[in-house]
Amino acid sequence: MASLEDLMSQIPISQIAAQLGVDEQTATNAVKTVVPTLVGGLQANTQDPKGAESLESALNQHGDLLDGGVDIDKVDVADGNKIVSNIFGSTQNQVVSTLGGAPGGVGGDLIKQLLPILAPIVLAYVAKQLTGGGSAAAPQAQAQAPAATGGGALGDLLGGLLKGATSGGGGAAGGLGGVLGGLLGGNAGGAIGDVLGGLLGAGKR
């Protein structure tokens, strides 16, 4: 079943820690902060028909990244940067600054390096869930997820992942779970809630 905990379990923390030159606990904390934010940004994009259509197109290109397990060395960081830019647009620097400076944050520099690594992985996970885990199901999934306001099946999937964060996702979302819970309840709290609230609010206009 799709959940933030399941998504994060597929991210090779030790590889990320080694690549970024940090200990595994720091890498874990950073991943737990970044992943729900990426999901929130994706959901914001599905609220606009053009954004949903663009996201569905991107999903079709990233479904195979999880095949055989994620290898960080095979993640296209340049592509990841484009994804992050498409998700957050002009708010990208604000997102980096806010996540890095939040209580218990790991610093903006680490967040900035991590976003383009994790973005393709998050897209690949969402693509797998939307297609039932196989490319053969893609046409059916696309038919079920029209580029319409609300995001169709895609929006529902992303919303379900975020709802997992409200209950902590078995601990996967860390301290961000409470912030996302407030956001989804219409009462965002803290700086991260403000950023995600702005993203989701913009997507609904």
N, C-alpha and C positions, 0 to 999 in steps of 0.2 A: 504494500500500500504506500502511496506517495506521502512522504512526510519530510520535514526538515532533518529529522534524525537520520532517516534512510539516506537522504542526499548527502549529508555530512559524513556518513559512514563510508562513502565511496571516494572521499577526498584523501589522498595520501599525505597526511600531516608530516610524516618524517621526511618525505621528499621536499615538501614545501619549506620546512624548517632548515634543511640543509642548503637549499637553493638561496634562501633569503638570509642565511647566516644568523638564525635565532634558535633558541631552544624550543623544544616541542610544545611546552606549555604556552609560550608566547604565541607560537603559530596557531595553536588550538584556539586561544582566546580571540585572535584576530579573525580566524575563519568563522567562528561563531558570531562575530559582529558583522562581517561582510556579507555572508550568504543571505541572511534574512533581508538585508538592505537591497541586494540585487534582486531578490524575488519581489520585494515591494516595488522596486523600480519597473520591473517587467509588468507587474499587474497594472501599474499606472499607465503604461503604454497601451495595454489592451482596452482601456476605456475609450480610446479614440479609434475609429474604424481604420484610418490609415496606419496608425501605430500597430494595431492588431495584425493587419495584413503584412506589414514589414516584419513583425516578429515571427509570424508563421513561416515566412520565407526563410528567415535566418535559422529557424529550428530545423528546417529540412536539410541544412548544410552541416549540422553539428551532432546528429543523432549517433554517429559511429564512434565518438570519442570515448564512450564508456565500454565499448566492446573489449573484453579481455581485461578490464580494469584500467583505471586512469594512470597514465605515465606522464608525469609533469614535463618531462623532456619533449613530449610530443604535442604539448599545448602551444598553439600559435599565439604568442603574447601580442604580436602586432594586430592580429585579428581580435584579440581580447580587448585591446585598447579601443578599437573601432566599436565593439559591442558596448563597452562602458560609456563611450561618448554618445552612442545612439540611445542608450537607456536613460542617462541622466542629463544629456544636453548641457545647457548653460549652468546647471546646478552641480556639475561634476566636482569642481573645486570645493564647493560648500560641503558636499557629501564627504569628501576626503578629510577636510578640516574638522567636521563635526564628529565623524567616527573616530578619528585619531585623538581628539581632545576630550572625548566623553569620559566620565568617571570609570576608571579601570581600563581606559583606552591604551592602545599600544603605540600610538604616534602616527602622524599623518604620512610619514615616509613609508612605513611598512604597509599601511592601508593602500597607498598609491601603487606600490609594487604588487600587492596581492589582488587587487580588483581585476586586472587584465588576465591574471592566471585563473581566477575562479569563474569569471564570466562565461568562458566557453564550456566549462564543466557544468555550470548551472543550466545553460541552454541545452546541453546534451542530455542532462537528466530530465528536464521538462519535455524534450522531444521524445525520449524513450517512454515516458509516462503517457504522453498524448497519443502515441502510436501503439500502445500496448506492448512496447518492448521490441518491436520489429518493424523494419522498413516496409514490409508487405502491407502493414495496416495503415500506412500513411495516407492513402487516398480516402479511406473511410474516416480517419481522424480529421482530415482537412474538411471533409463534408460536415462533420459534427461541430467544427469550430469556425463558423463563418466570421469574417471580419466585420463584426457589428458591434454597436455600443454595448459594453458589458463584457466583451471578449469571448462570448460563447463558452465552449468546453475549455478553451485555453484559460479564459478568465476564471472559470470555476476551479480549475486545477491549481492555479497560482493562489487564488483566494483560500483554497484548502490548505496549502502549504503555510500561508501566513496565519491561518487559524490555529495551526499546530504550534506556532510560536507563542500564541496567547496562553497556552497551557504549559509552555516551557519545552514542548516537544520532547519530553523525557529528559529534559536538561540540555537538549541540543542547542537551544537558542540562548542559553545563558541569561544574563541580566537584561538582554534586549527583549526577552519575551514579554515582560511587563510593559515596556514602552510600546511594543507593537500591539499588545492587548488594548492599551488605552487608545492607540491610533484607530484600531478597527472599531472600537466602541464609540468613536467620535470625540474622544477626549484625550488627544495625544499629549504626552508629558515628556519633558526633557528635550534637549537639543536634537537628539536623533529622531524623536517623534515629530519635531517641527519640520525637519528635512523631509521625512517620509510623508508627513501630512501635506506638505507643499507639493510633493510629487503626485500623490494620489488626487489631491484637489485639482491640480492642473490637468490631470488626465481626464477628470470628469467634466471639464468645461467644454 
